[in-house]
């Protein structure tokens, strides 16, 4: 199991050596959060959800881990089918939320980025490595979708639509996938 064999060992190494740092992206974020929960006696876990791909808004907190991002917002690429549940994290020393995914109703969803061990570990559910304005990166994501999901060609975002946010969602039902926005 990746969390037990890698993420817990990595967190142990970071706790023992102040010069070691880690960035967990997507599944790496989920695994590091789960391992951190195990080490701090919390039940941090990943719950299955709909398979989603797309551009979503992200609002950064006023945390000092990345001063240049304090209070800023952006649109980030997400590919996910699991969600990190971090209930009871408020009193974990050295653990702070870095970013949230706001909703249109003003309700804030669980954090999508965390600072652990006083900033020596940063986790993010979204992909900071993907520029949604890049045609090349959209082509890569499109190929990933074609490989991962046997879906209709017209339901995959094309690079020519790079300015338009999109979301493809797998409902988990036998009807398969549906496109939620253009």
C-alpha positions as CSV (number, residue, x, y, z in Angstrom):
1,X,0.0,0.0,0.0
2,X,1.6,3.3,-1.2
3,X,0.6,5.3,1.9
4,X,2.0,2.8,4.3
5,X,5.2,2.1,2.4
6,X,6.1,5.4,0.9
7,X,4.2,8.4,2.3
8,X,4.6,7.5,6.0
9,X,8.4,6.8,5.5
10,X,8.7,10.2,3.6
11,X,7.0,12.1,6.5
12,X,9.2,10.3,9.0
13,X,12.3,11.4,7.0
14,X,11.1,15.0,6.8
15,X,10.4,15.1,10.6
16,X,14.0,13.9,11.2
17,X,15.7,16.3,8.8
18,X,14.7,20.0,8.5
19,X,16.3,20.3,5.0
20,X,14.0,17.6,3.4
21,X,10.9,19.0,1.6
22,X,8.0,17.4,-0.3
23,X,5.2,18.4,-2.7
24,X,2.3,16.0,-3.1
25,X,0.1,16.5,-6.1
26,X,-3.3,14.8,-6.7
27,X,-2.9,11.2,-5.5
28,X,0.3,12.3,-3.8
29,X,-1.7,14.8,-1.8
30,X,-4.3,12.3,-0.7
31,X,-1.6,9.7,0.3
32,X,0.5,12.3,2.3
33,X,-2.7,13.6,4.1
34,X,-3.7,10.1,5.0
35,X,-0.2,9.2,6.3
36,X,-0.1,12.5,8.3
37,X,-3.5,11.6,9.8
38,X,-2.2,8.2,10.8
39,X,0.8,9.8,12.5
40,X,-1.3,12.4,14.4
41,X,-4.1,10.0,15.4
42,X,-6.6,11.5,13.0
43,X,-8.8,9.7,10.6
44,X,-7.8,11.6,7.4
45,X,-9.0,9.5,4.5
46,X,-9.9,9.6,0.8
47,X,-13.5,9.1,-0.1
48,X,-14.5,8.0,-3.6
49,X,-16.4,10.5,-5.7
50,X,-17.3,11.2,-9.3
51,X,-14.4,11.1,-11.7
52,X,-13.9,14.8,-12.6
53,X,-11.6,16.6,-15.0
54,X,-11.6,20.3,-15.6
55,X,-10.8,23.8,-14.7
56,X,-12.0,25.0,-11.2
57,X,-11.5,28.2,-9.3
58,X,-9.1,28.1,-6.3
59,X,-8.9,30.7,-3.6
60,X,-5.7,30.8,-1.6
61,X,-5.7,31.6,2.2
62,X,-3.7,34.2,4.0
63,X,-1.1,31.6,5.1
64,X,2.6,32.6,4.9
65,X,3.9,29.4,3.3
66,X,3.7,31.1,-0.1
67,X,3.5,34.9,0.5
68,X,3.1,35.7,-3.2
69,X,-0.2,33.7,-3.2
70,X,-1.8,35.1,-0.1
71,X,-5.4,35.9,-0.7
72,X,-5.1,35.4,-4.5
73,X,-7.3,33.3,-6.8
74,X,-6.7,31.3,-9.9
75,X,-8.2,28.6,-12.1
76,X,-6.5,25.3,-11.7
77,X,-6.6,21.9,-13.5
78,X,-8.2,19.0,-11.5
79,X,-8.3,15.4,-12.3
80,X,-9.9,13.5,-9.4
81,X,-12.1,10.7,-8.3
82,X,-11.3,10.9,-4.6
83,X,-11.6,13.6,-2.1
84,X,-9.5,14.1,1.0
85,X,-11.5,14.3,4.2
86,X,-9.5,16.0,6.9
87,X,-12.1,16.4,9.8
88,X,-10.5,17.2,13.1
89,X,-7.4,18.8,11.6
90,X,-7.9,22.2,13.3
91,X,-5.8,21.3,16.3
92,X,-3.0,19.4,14.5
93,X,0.2,21.4,15.1
94,X,1.9,22.5,11.9
95,X,-1.0,21.7,9.6
96,X,-2.7,24.6,7.8
97,X,-5.0,24.9,4.8
98,X,-3.5,26.8,1.9
99,X,-6.3,26.9,-0.7
100,X,-10.0,26.2,-1.1
101,X,-12.3,25.6,-4.0
102,X,-15.1,28.1,-3.6
103,X,-18.6,27.4,-4.9
104,X,-21.0,29.7,-6.6
105,X,-23.3,29.7,-3.5
106,X,-20.5,31.0,-1.4
107,X,-20.1,27.7,0.4
108,X,-16.5,26.6,0.8
109,X,-15.6,23.0,0.1
110,X,-12.9,21.2,2.0
111,X,-9.4,22.6,1.4
112,X,-7.6,21.5,-1.8
113,X,-4.1,22.4,-0.6
114,X,-2.4,22.0,2.7
115,X,0.8,22.9,4.5
116,X,2.0,20.1,6.8
117,X,4.9,20.0,9.2
118,X,5.2,23.8,9.2
119,X,5.5,24.2,5.5
120,X,8.0,21.4,4.9
121,X,5.3,19.4,3.1
122,X,2.8,21.0,0.7
123,X,-0.1,19.0,-0.7
124,X,-2.4,20.0,-3.5
125,X,-5.3,18.2,-5.0
126,X,-5.1,20.3,-8.2
127,X,-2.3,20.3,-10.7
128,X,0.0,23.4,-10.4
129,X,2.1,21.8,-13.2
130,X,-0.6,22.2,-15.8
131,X,-1.2,25.6,-17.6
132,X,-4.7,25.5,-18.9
133,X,-3.9,28.2,-21.4
134,X,-1.3,26.0,-23.1
135,X,-2.5,24.2,-26.2
136,X,0.2,21.5,-25.8
137,X,-0.8,20.7,-22.2
138,X,-4.5,20.6,-23.2
139,X,-3.6,18.1,-25.9
140,X,-1.8,16.0,-23.3
141,X,-4.8,16.0,-21.0
142,X,-7.0,15.2,-23.9
143,X,-4.9,12.1,-24.8
144,X,-5.0,11.1,-21.1
145,X,-8.8,11.3,-21.2
146,X,-9.0,9.3,-24.4
147,X,-6.8,6.6,-22.9
148,X,-8.5,6.6,-19.5
149,X,-12.1,6.8,-20.6
150,X,-13.7,5.3,-23.7
151,X,-15.9,8.3,-24.3
152,X,-17.3,10.1,-27.3
153,X,-14.8,12.3,-29.1
154,X,-17.1,15.4,-28.8
155,X,-17.2,15.2,-25.0
156,X,-13.4,15.8,-24.7
157,X,-12.3,19.4,-24.6
158,X,-10.2,20.4,-27.6
159,X,-7.1,22.6,-27.4
160,X,-8.9,25.2,-29.5
161,X,-11.3,25.8,-26.5
162,X,-8.4,26.5,-24.2
163,X,-10.0,29.7,-22.8
164,X,-13.2,27.9,-21.8
165,X,-13.4,26.1,-18.5
166,X,-14.9,22.6,-18.8
167,X,-15.7,19.7,-16.7
168,X,-16.2,16.1,-17.7
169,X,-17.8,14.0,-15.0
170,X,-18.2,10.3,-14.7
171,X,-21.4,9.7,-12.9
172,X,-20.6,6.1,-11.9
173,X,-23.8,4.9,-13.5
174,X,-24.1,2.6,-16.4
175,X,-25.1,5.5,-18.7
176,X,-21.4,6.6,-18.3
177,X,-20.1,10.0,-18.7
178,X,-21.7,13.3,-19.5
179,X,-20.3,16.7,-20.3
180,X,-21.4,19.3,-17.7
181,X,-20.3,22.5,-19.4
182,X,-19.0,23.5,-22.8
